[in-house]
Amino acid sequence: MGKTLFEKIWESHIVVEKPNNPSLIYIDRHLVHEVTSPQAFEGLRMNNRKVRRPDLTIATMDHNVSTTDRSLPILDQTSSVQIKTLEKNCKYFGIKLFDIDSPNQGIVHVIGPQLGITLPGSTIVCGDSHTSTHGAFGALALGIGTSDVEHVLASQTMWLEKPKSFEIRVEGKRKNPHAVTAKDIVLSIIKNIGTGGGTGTVIEYRGEGITDLSMEQRMTICNMSIEAGARAGLIAPDEKTFDYLRDREYTPKNYESLVDSWKGNLKTDSDAKFEKEFTLHIDDIAPQVSWGTNPGMTCNVTDSIPSPDEFSNGDLNQKRGAEKALEYMALEPGTLIENIKIDRVFIGSCTNARLEDLIEASKVIKGQKISSHVQAMVVPGSQMVKKQAEEMGLDKIFIDANFEWREAGCSMCLGMNPDILSPGERCASTSNRNFEGRQGTGGRTHLVSPVMAAAAAIHGHFVDVRELDLD
Amino acid sequence: MDSFKKITSIVTPLDKVNVDTDQIVPKQFLKLVQKSGFGKFLFFNWRYDEQENKKSDFVLNNPKYENSQILVAGDNFGCGSSREHAVWALLDYGFVVIIAPSFADIFFSNCFKNGVLPIILDQKIVEKLLQETGMIEVDLKNQIIKTSSSKMSFEIDSYQKKILLEGLDDIAITFEYENKILDFEKQSKIPSVL
């Protein structure tokens, strides 16, 4: 029987395999950031261990960093300590760090691909659940906890139970690909399979709806695999993948011979079997807006807020979850999504802060002003994205519309830095999690695509972007 | 890591599904650079109001559960962020056993690295345990849970069981395979980053 892409990558990275036990898997790339690494480095030091392969390890700071003037000191002392701790640890253990002043600084999942560090067929880990982003390149990319960060630093391997293979087919063609985006596809998937639908699996996204997407859009899809509970998300590499990684700053010197070895091999065999399957048809899907406190609580922009009964399909626990969510979100069943007024707009995060996201959002905004009761910001995913956007004049379009134009970082995706919602504020956000308090204690998050967020900023409430002229 | 002993305790019922790690330990408390002291931040936004007064309707604030070492919760416990701080907070607070019908993968794996035992049980059994008011006993060695009125077994991966029972350092275990790692590196085609 044939093998899935995941099984091929898995098998080519087994160091030790024993029946009914986890396997020891080799890790080709380890990405490190300031929040989940200090205790791991401390563990190494306490046990007199070193970093086995500093040459396969890259670090940057993204979660805590300020997105305003970088020449000013960080006011939050604990953030400052965490950032300095990463600097000290990288120096001590000999790890390459893209620090706050580096032109390559940015959200770790944005810079990996942008610098050619992410490679097809490789295994990548990072102490961050959105590591799944790199799967867009046909890499097996896993988010891990701090103990595993320490384990990989020490041994360049980790013990892992083999996940199951999950095929998600995305079939059909979107009628308006500028209005219905990769974000809407992945939110539709999570809405259907649920936040635990991918638990214990590695998802491979396949079908015309996926191969049609650009690399940056594919990253948006794989990024949110974790929101369906999956260990990782994968897309088989093709010419778009190989072109994207060519001639980047850290693209390997023998890249073309690597491409030759990947072609034809890094794909699922036609007779391979998946252990789980789901198909989404996208011909008629609408822009998506989340209404609750997990990414599965999502509906079409043209819908109204569902009643907990309607949402839960008879499951009492889900019903109570939906009631709690509506209470937290201060929403009533039956309210039209388009009638929900918003206070804040955040365009950013490892899900949707790449150049294409900013280009698409800028088309909605060009020549207009944001609604007078809305505060809006754009936080590019990396300093390189910021520079490229500025070269195209996108910063001017956003600033003219009264958006704030910021420095790169995780920013308001998770509120570990000064960018947070105040209690009760309602935000249209291009990030990945609408959990209670995620963007600030008491803050209310609606997950949307960059074009939906931009249109909400202009109108002050959600609008169906299919009705705008976006071409 | 300490070796895992038999636990006898009342259960703390947290009757919620999809409890995410942002709720277990909110983001503002992730800035510490050590593993200790996270217990006071556990479920912070559910335990305290905006003035940091205890909310009387949250289960952890009920004095009855003060010394409980076993948390019982709904489906998909620990979903979301990979932050191991969630496990450090649960452990520091006093929980060493978490029982739920299902767990998120990364959280599940993080538990074993810190001497916390996550147990998956059938939805119906979990619902009964949520109502259990007496002492229960969790015996990892024999994979048995005893309540005042019943006895049930649970599944656990044999490797993870050994790690917990013996309090093993899995990095030290891995170092025993140094030759295999070296062999792998010799044939690997993925080049260095730098």
Interface residues (C-beta under 8 A of the other chain):
Chain A: V15 V16 N20 N21 P22 L24 Y26 D28 R29 V35 T36 P38 Q39 E42 N47 R49 R53 D55 L56 T57 I58 H63 N64 D76 T78 S79 V81 Q82 T85 K96 I117 L119 G121 S122 G127 D128 S129 G143 I144 G145 T146 S147 D148 E150 H151 A154 S155 Q156 T157 W159 E161 P163 T195 G196 T199 G200 I226 G229 R231 Y250 P252 K253 N254 L258 S261 N294 N317 Q318 R320 G321 K324 L414 G415 M416 P423 R433 F435 E436 G437 R438 T441 G442
Chain B: K16 V17 N18 D20 D22 Q23 P26 K27 Q28 L30 K31 L32 V33 Q34 K35 N45 E50 G74 D75 N76 C79 G80 S81 S82 R83 E84 H85 V87 S102 F103 A104 D105 I106 S109 N110 K113 N114 D157 S158 Y159 D169 D170 I171 T174 F175 Y177 K180 I181 F184 E185 S188 K189 I190 P191 S192 V193 L194
